[in-house]
Amino acid sequence: MAALDGLPPLRDVIQRHGLDAKKALGQNFLLDLNLTQKIARTAGPIEDHTVIEVGPGPGGLTRAILALGAKRVIAIERDARCLPALAEISEHYPGRLTVIEGDALKTDFEALAPGEPVRIIANLPYNVGTQLLVNWLLPKAWPPFWDSLTLMFQREVGLRIVAEENDDHYGRLGVLAGWRSHARMAFDVPPQAFTPPPKVTSSVVHLEPVANPLPCDVAALERVTHAAFGQRRKMLRQSVKSLGGEALLARAEIDPQRRAETLSVEEFVRLANAL
């Protein structure tokens, strides 16, 4: 990357600014420059897009996104210690990087680049990644403000996002992702690519929005998936008892003896609509 953009090696930047990764913030800094470029390329063409990045840390992925030609990058960073390192990148790419100090869970992402094509690319902090994904999948208005999501999670979470029915990893996250997006696992990232190395393998997941998802009330879908998978080993007549049990299942034309992990996304939508 130093040869690519003329900026100092990331390891030197981290050392110079005293940026030890904080476990409380879910931080693991990605230093492998081949991987940061691979993540950025996985998002698709970015030359005409505004890219939103969450948790840039010292800016390894940020640099790859800018070097590959993103029109503009908006980075949300909660850790004030990282701001000087990000300011150096901003100076190197005048007018193309905006850094916002703040909590991503409290950020109004739709207001960041109104009317502009947006891709979200991020090595998400482990402790907030799943909630951010759910927030991006469940806005009231659809199609969403984003054209694609290219996100890194723990591999276990990635498997849950792309899982379909009758898969051990299938659950609420798989239903929500399957309802409103086309999700695929792009590639795995080994622990040694990070500083400090996490105890688990990570995976990059790429999601693109479904243009016309099956009509369904978001709140109802959340309720039925929460109930059904809350007792996933039980038959549906028991797990959705609090929502109407067998009467609800009859309206949705679903066998009450089935279990949650056997239902397709379409069947969960029917269940939500019956509710």
C-alpha positions as a LaTeX table, in Angstrom:
\begin{tabular}{lrrr}
\hline
Residue & $x$ (\AA) & $y$ (\AA) & $z$ (\AA) \\
\hline
Met1 & 0.00 & 0.00 & 0.00 \\
Ala2 & 2.91 & 2.34 & 0.70 \\
Ala3 & 3.96 & 1.89 & $-2.93$ \\
Leu4 & 0.37 & 2.25 & $-4.07$ \\
Asp5 & $-0.52$ & 5.50 & $-2.31$ \\
Gly6 & 2.75 & 6.96 & $-1.03$ \\
Leu7 & 1.59 & 6.90 & 2.60 \\
Pro8 & 3.65 & 5.23 & 5.38 \\
Pro9 & 3.17 & 1.49 & 6.09 \\
Leu10 & 0.17 & 0.89 & 8.34 \\
Arg11 & 2.23 & $-0.80$ & 11.02 \\
Asp12 & 4.33 & 2.38 & 11.31 \\
Val13 & 1.18 & 4.52 & 11.52 \\
Ile14 & $-0.20$ & 2.37 & 14.35 \\
Gln15 & 3.08 & 2.53 & 16.25 \\
Arg16 & 3.54 & 6.28 & 15.75 \\
His17 & 0.04 & 7.08 & 17.02 \\
Gly18 & 0.07 & 4.48 & 19.81 \\
Leu19 & $-3.00$ & 2.70 & 18.46 \\
Asp20 & $-3.34$ & $-0.54$ & 20.37 \\
Ala21 & $-6.62$ & $-2.23$ & 19.42 \\
Lys22 & $-9.26$ & $-1.96$ & 22.16 \\
Lys23 & $-11.24$ & $-5.11$ & 22.91 \\
Ala24 & $-14.08$ & $-3.01$ & 24.39 \\
Leu25 & $-14.57$ & $-1.39$ & 20.96 \\
Gly26 & $-14.43$ & $-4.72$ & 19.13 \\
Gln27 & $-11.28$ & $-3.58$ & 17.32 \\
Asn28 & $-9.00$ & $-5.81$ & 15.25 \\
Phe29 & $-6.88$ & $-3.80$ & 12.81 \\
Leu30 & $-6.47$ & $-5.32$ & 9.34 \\
Leu31 & $-2.87$ & $-4.89$ & 8.19 \\
Asp32 & $-2.69$ & $-7.20$ & 5.17 \\
Leu33 & $-2.72$ & $-4.75$ & 2.28 \\
Asn34 & $-3.56$ & $-7.38$ & $-0.33$ \\
Leu35 & $-6.66$ & $-8.22$ & 1.68 \\
Thr36 & $-7.82$ & $-4.63$ & 2.12 \\
Gln37 & $-7.68$ & $-4.19$ & $-1.66$ \\
Lys38 & $-9.49$ & $-7.50$ & $-2.18$ \\
Ile39 & $-12.31$ & $-6.36$ & 0.14 \\
Ala40 & $-12.62$ & $-3.04$ & $-1.69$ \\
Arg41 & $-12.70$ & $-4.77$ & $-5.09$ \\
Thr42 & $-15.40$ & $-7.20$ & $-3.89$ \\
Ala43 & $-17.81$ & $-4.25$ & $-3.56$ \\
Gly44 & $-17.85$ & $-3.77$ & $-7.34$ \\
Pro45 & $-17.25$ & $-0.50$ & $-9.22$ \\
Ile46 & $-16.81$ & 2.39 & $-6.76$ \\
Glu47 & $-15.58$ & 5.22 & $-9.01$ \\
Asp48 & $-19.04$ & 6.83 & $-9.17$ \\
His49 & $-20.08$ & 5.95 & $-5.62$ \\
Thr50 & $-19.87$ & 7.44 & $-2.19$ \\
Val51 & $-18.50$ & 4.71 & 0.06 \\
Ile52 & $-19.51$ & 4.63 & 3.73 \\
Glu53 & $-17.09$ & 2.86 & 6.04 \\
Val54 & $-17.72$ & 2.00 & 9.70 \\
Gly55 & $-14.85$ & 1.62 & 12.15 \\
Pro56 & $-11.91$ & 2.53 & 9.88 \\
Gly57 & $-9.42$ & 2.46 & 12.76 \\
Pro58 & $-6.01$ & 3.55 & 11.44 \\
Gly59 & $-7.36$ & 3.49 & 7.89 \\
Gly60 & $-6.03$ & 0.41 & 6.12 \\
Leu61 & $-9.28$ & $-0.37$ & 4.31 \\
Thr62 & $-9.95$ & 3.37 & 3.86 \\
Arg63 & $-6.71$ & 3.73 & 1.93 \\
Ala64 & $-7.54$ & 0.76 & $-0.30$ \\
Ile65 & $-10.99$ & 2.18 & $-1.11$ \\
Leu66 & $-9.54$ & 5.60 & $-1.98$ \\
Ala67 & $-6.64$ & 4.14 & $-3.97$ \\
Leu68 & $-9.11$ & 2.11 & $-6.04$ \\
Gly69 & $-10.86$ & 5.33 & $-7.02$ \\
Ala70 & $-13.92$ & 5.84 & $-4.83$ \\
Lys71 & $-15.43$ & 9.24 & $-5.56$ \\
Arg72 & $-15.82$ & 9.95 & $-1.84$ \\
Val73 & $-15.48$ & 8.08 & 1.44 \\
Ile74 & $-17.43$ & 8.88 & 4.60 \\
Ala75 & $-15.89$ & 7.11 & 7.58 \\
Ile76 & $-17.61$ & 6.75 & 10.96 \\
Glu77 & $-15.09$ & 6.31 & 13.79 \\
Arg78 & $-15.90$ & 6.14 & 17.48 \\
Asp79 & $-12.30$ & 6.01 & 18.74 \\
Ala80 & $-10.85$ & 9.54 & 18.90 \\
Arg81 & $-7.31$ & 8.10 & 19.05 \\
Cys82 & $-7.65$ & 7.11 & 15.37 \\
Leu83 & $-8.61$ & 10.57 & 14.12 \\
Pro84 & $-5.04$ & 11.92 & 13.62 \\
Ala85 & $-4.12$ & 8.90 & 11.46 \\
Leu86 & $-7.28$ & 9.34 & 9.41 \\
Ala87 & $-6.56$ & 13.08 & 9.07 \\
Glu88 & $-3.26$ & 12.21 & 7.38 \\
Ile89 & $-5.16$ & 10.11 & 4.81 \\
Ser90 & $-7.61$ & 12.96 & 4.28 \\
Glu91 & $-4.73$ & 15.36 & 3.54 \\
His92 & $-3.31$ & 12.87 & 1.04 \\
Tyr93 & $-6.67$ & 12.63 & $-0.77$ \\
Pro94 & $-7.96$ & 16.23 & $-0.63$ \\
Gly95 & $-11.74$ & 16.54 & $-0.59$ \\
Arg96 & $-12.37$ & 12.79 & $-0.87$ \\
Leu97 & $-12.43$ & 11.62 & 2.76 \\
Thr98 & $-14.87$ & 12.86 & 5.41 \\
Val99 & $-14.37$ & 11.47 & 8.91 \\
Ile100 & $-17.24$ & 11.63 & 11.41 \\
Glu101 & $-16.45$ & 10.93 & 15.04 \\
Gly102 & $-19.43$ & 9.10 & 16.47 \\
Asp103 & $-21.26$ & 5.91 & 17.33 \\
Ala104 & $-22.38$ & 4.00 & 14.21 \\
Leu105 & $-25.44$ & 2.64 & 16.03 \\
Lys106 & $-26.64$ & 6.22 & 16.54 \\
Thr107 & $-25.79$ & 7.44 & 13.04 \\
Asp108 & $-28.47$ & 8.34 & 10.49 \\
Phe109 & $-26.81$ & 6.68 & 7.51 \\
Glu110 & $-29.53$ & 7.69 & 5.05 \\
Ala111 & $-28.75$ & 11.37 & 5.75 \\
Leu112 & $-25.01$ & 11.07 & 5.00 \\
Ala113 & $-25.17$ & 11.14 & 1.20 \\
Pro114 & $-28.75$ & 11.89 & 0.10 \\
Gly115 & $-29.39$ & 11.30 & $-3.58$ \\
Glu116 & $-25.95$ & 9.76 & $-4.16$ \\
Pro117 & $-25.25$ & 6.12 & $-5.07$ \\
Val118 & $-23.82$ & 4.50 & $-1.92$ \\
Arg119 & $-21.85$ & 1.35 & $-1.20$ \\
Ile120 & $-21.08$ & 0.37 & 2.38 \\
Ile121 & $-17.70$ & $-1.34$ & 2.85 \\
Ala122 & $-16.49$ & $-2.15$ & 6.36 \\
Asn123 & $-14.46$ & $-4.39$ & 8.60 \\
Leu124 & $-17.20$ & $-4.09$ & 11.21 \\
Pro125 & $-16.39$ & $-4.00$ & 14.93 \\
Tyr126 & $-17.37$ & $-7.46$ & 16.20 \\
Asn127 & $-19.61$ & $-6.13$ & 18.96 \\
Val128 & $-21.96$ & $-4.08$ & 16.74 \\
Gly129 & $-21.72$ & $-5.73$ & 13.32 \\
Thr130 & $-24.88$ & $-7.84$ & 13.45 \\
Gln131 & $-27.07$ & $-5.00$ & 14.71 \\
Leu132 & $-25.79$ & $-2.64$ & 12.02 \\
Leu133 & $-26.58$ & $-5.22$ & 9.33 \\
Val134 & $-30.13$ & $-5.67$ & 10.65 \\
Asn135 & $-30.60$ & $-1.88$ & 10.69 \\
Trp136 & $-29.47$ & $-1.66$ & 7.04 \\
Leu137 & $-31.73$ & $-4.56$ & 6.00 \\
Leu138 & $-34.86$ & $-3.25$ & 7.71 \\
Pro139 & $-35.41$ & 0.42 & 6.81 \\
Lys140 & $-39.06$ & 1.34 & 6.31 \\
Ala141 & $-38.46$ & 2.55 & 2.75 \\
Trp142 & $-37.31$ & 0.07 & 0.09 \\
Pro143 & $-35.24$ & $-0.05$ & $-2.12$ \\
Pro144 & $-32.68$ & 1.10 & 0.47 \\
Phe145 & $-30.23$ & 3.99 & 0.27 \\
Trp146 & $-27.36$ & 1.55 & $-0.40$ \\
Asp147 & $-26.47$ & $-0.28$ & $-3.63$ \\
Ser148 & $-24.42$ & $-2.95$ & $-1.87$ \\
Leu149 & $-22.98$ & $-4.00$ & 1.48 \\
Thr150 & $-19.51$ & $-5.56$ & 1.62 \\
Leu151 & $-18.91$ & $-6.41$ & 5.26 \\
Met152 & $-16.53$ & $-8.44$ & 7.36 \\
Phe153 & $-17.87$ & $-10.53$ & 10.25 \\
Gln154 & $-16.77$ & $-13.47$ & 12.32 \\
Arg155 & $-17.16$ & $-16.50$ & 10.03 \\
Glu156 & $-19.90$ & $-17.91$ & 12.26 \\
Val157 & $-21.99$ & $-14.75$ & 11.71 \\
Gly158 & $-21.27$ & $-14.80$ & 7.98 \\
Leu159 & $-22.58$ & $-18.35$ & 7.74 \\
Arg160 & $-25.78$ & $-17.30$ & 9.52 \\
Ile161 & $-26.31$ & $-14.42$ & 7.08 \\
Val162 & $-26.12$ & $-16.59$ & 3.93 \\
Ala163 & $-27.82$ & $-19.70$ & 5.39 \\
Glu164 & $-31.01$ & $-21.08$ & 3.87 \\
Glu165 & $-33.61$ & $-23.44$ & 5.34 \\
Asn166 & $-32.46$ & $-26.87$ & 6.61 \\
Asp167 & $-28.99$ & $-25.48$ & 7.31 \\
Asp168 & $-27.68$ & $-25.66$ & 10.88 \\
His169 & $-26.72$ & $-21.96$ & 10.67 \\
Tyr170 & $-30.18$ & $-20.86$ & 9.48 \\
Gly171 & $-32.00$ & $-18.50$ & 11.83 \\
Arg172 & $-33.48$ & $-15.04$ & 12.14 \\
Leu173 & $-30.51$ & $-13.39$ & 10.42 \\
Gly174 & $-30.74$ & $-15.75$ & 7.43 \\
Val175 & $-34.46$ & $-15.02$ & 7.05 \\
Leu176 & $-34.04$ & $-11.24$ & 7.18 \\
Ala177 & $-31.06$ & $-11.29$ & 4.80 \\
Gly178 & $-32.79$ & $-13.75$ & 2.47 \\
Trp179 & $-35.97$ & $-11.69$ & 2.39 \\
Arg180 & $-34.42$ & $-8.42$ & 1.31 \\
Ser181 & $-31.04$ & $-9.24$ & $-0.22$ \\
His182 & $-28.97$ & $-11.58$ & $-2.31$ \\
Ala183 & $-26.17$ & $-12.50$ & 0.11 \\
Arg184 & $-23.03$ & $-14.49$ & $-0.62$ \\
Met185 & $-19.84$ & $-15.38$ & 1.18 \\
Ala186 & $-17.00$ & $-13.75$ & $-0.75$ \\
Phe187 & $-13.92$ & $-15.14$ & 1.04 \\
Asp188 & $-12.44$ & $-15.96$ & 4.46 \\
Val189 & $-9.79$ & $-13.93$ & 6.25 \\
Pro190 & $-7.35$ & $-15.75$ & 8.58 \\
Pro191 & $-6.70$ & $-14.45$ & 12.14 \\
Gln192 & $-3.06$ & $-13.64$ & 11.39 \\
Ala193 & $-4.13$ & $-10.90$ & 8.96 \\
Phe194 & $-5.16$ & $-8.78$ & 11.97 \\
Thr195 & $-3.51$ & $-6.99$ & 14.85 \\
Pro196 & $-4.19$ & $-8.41$ & 17.38 \\
Pro197 & $-5.17$ & $-11.74$ & 15.80 \\
Pro198 & $-8.73$ & $-12.68$ & 16.82 \\
Lys199 & $-9.41$ & $-16.22$ & 18.02 \\
Val200 & $-11.73$ & $-16.88$ & 15.07 \\
Thr201 & $-11.64$ & $-16.81$ & 11.28 \\
Ser202 & $-13.42$ & $-13.86$ & 9.67 \\
Ser203 & $-15.44$ & $-13.78$ & 6.46 \\
Val204 & $-16.34$ & $-11.08$ & 3.96 \\
Val205 & $-20.03$ & $-11.15$ & 2.98 \\
His206 & $-21.41$ & $-9.25$ & $-0.01$ \\
Leu207 & $-25.12$ & $-8.30$ & $-0.12$ \\
Glu208 & $-27.15$ & $-6.65$ & $-2.86$ \\
Pro209 & $-30.76$ & $-5.55$ & $-2.33$ \\
Val210 & $-33.68$ & $-7.47$ & $-3.78$ \\
Ala211 & $-35.56$ & $-5.00$ & $-5.97$ \\
Asn212 & $-39.05$ & $-6.24$ & $-5.03$ \\
Pro213 & $-39.02$ & $-8.33$ & $-1.84$ \\
Leu214 & $-42.19$ & $-10.22$ & $-0.92$ \\
Pro215 & $-44.68$ & $-7.76$ & 0.68 \\
Cys216 & $-44.45$ & $-8.05$ & 4.44 \\
Asp217 & $-44.62$ & $-5.93$ & 7.59 \\
Val218 & $-41.11$ & $-5.62$ & 9.04 \\
Ala219 & $-42.25$ & $-5.68$ & 12.67 \\
Ala220 & $-44.41$ & $-8.78$ & 12.10 \\
Leu221 & $-41.54$ & $-10.64$ & 10.43 \\
Glu222 & $-39.25$ & $-9.77$ & 13.31 \\
Arg223 & $-41.84$ & $-11.07$ & 15.80 \\
Val224 & $-42.42$ & $-14.41$ & 14.10 \\
Thr225 & $-38.71$ & $-15.09$ & 13.50 \\
His226 & $-37.87$ & $-14.14$ & 17.10 \\
Ala227 & $-40.56$ & $-16.50$ & 18.44 \\
Ala228 & $-39.87$ & $-19.36$ & 16.04 \\
Phe229 & $-36.11$ & $-19.42$ & 16.48 \\
Gly230 & $-36.27$ & $-18.62$ & 20.19 \\
Gln231 & $-37.28$ & $-22.27$ & 20.66 \\
Arg232 & $-35.88$ & $-23.68$ & 17.44 \\
Arg233 & $-35.82$ & $-27.32$ & 18.59 \\
Lys234 & $-39.55$ & $-27.29$ & 19.34 \\
Met235 & $-42.40$ & $-27.72$ & 16.90 \\
Leu236 & $-43.84$ & $-24.47$ & 15.58 \\
Arg237 & $-47.16$ & $-25.01$ & 17.34 \\
Gln238 & $-45.21$ & $-24.62$ & 20.59 \\
Ser239 & $-42.64$ & $-21.99$ & 19.60 \\
Val240 & $-45.22$ & $-19.54$ & 18.17 \\
Lys241 & $-47.83$ & $-20.29$ & 20.81 \\
Ser242 & $-47.63$ & $-16.73$ & 22.18 \\
Leu243 & $-48.52$ & $-15.37$ & 18.70 \\
Gly244 & $-51.55$ & $-17.54$ & 18.14 \\
Gly245 & $-50.10$ & $-21.03$ & 17.84 \\
Glu246 & $-52.00$ & $-23.47$ & 15.66 \\
Ala247 & $-54.60$ & $-20.90$ & 14.57 \\
Leu248 & $-51.84$ & $-18.65$ & 13.20 \\
Leu249 & $-50.15$ & $-21.59$ & 11.45 \\
Ala250 & $-53.47$ & $-22.66$ & 9.93 \\
Arg251 & $-53.99$ & $-19.19$ & 8.46 \\
Ala252 & $-50.48$ & $-19.36$ & 6.96 \\
Glu253 & $-51.10$ & $-22.94$ & 5.75 \\
Ile254 & $-48.04$ & $-24.27$ & 7.59 \\
Asp255 & $-47.88$ & $-27.68$ & 9.28 \\
Pro256 & $-47.77$ & $-27.08$ & 13.07 \\
Gln257 & $-45.43$ & $-30.06$ & 13.52 \\
Arg258 & $-42.63$ & $-28.48$ & 11.51 \\
Arg259 & $-39.66$ & $-26.73$ & 13.09 \\
Ala260 & $-38.42$ & $-23.20$ & 12.42 \\
Glu261 & $-35.27$ & $-24.20$ & 10.53 \\
Thr262 & $-37.36$ & $-26.03$ & 7.87 \\
Leu263 & $-39.35$ & $-22.94$ & 6.82 \\
Ser264 & $-38.31$ & $-21.01$ & 3.73 \\
Val265 & $-38.17$ & $-17.22$ & 3.66 \\
Glu266 & $-41.41$ & $-17.24$ & 1.67 \\
Glu267 & $-43.11$ & $-19.30$ & 4.40 \\
Phe268 & $-41.90$ & $-16.93$ & 7.12 \\
Val269 & $-43.36$ & $-14.06$ & 5.12 \\
Arg270 & $-46.69$ & $-15.93$ & 4.95 \\
Leu271 & $-46.52$ & $-16.44$ & 8.71 \\
Ala272 & $-45.84$ & $-12.74$ & 9.30 \\
Asn273 & $-48.68$ & $-11.73$ & 7.00 \\
Ala274 & $-51.03$ & $-14.13$ & 8.80 \\
Leu275 & $-50.09$ & $-12.42$ & 12.06 \\
\hline
\end{tabular}
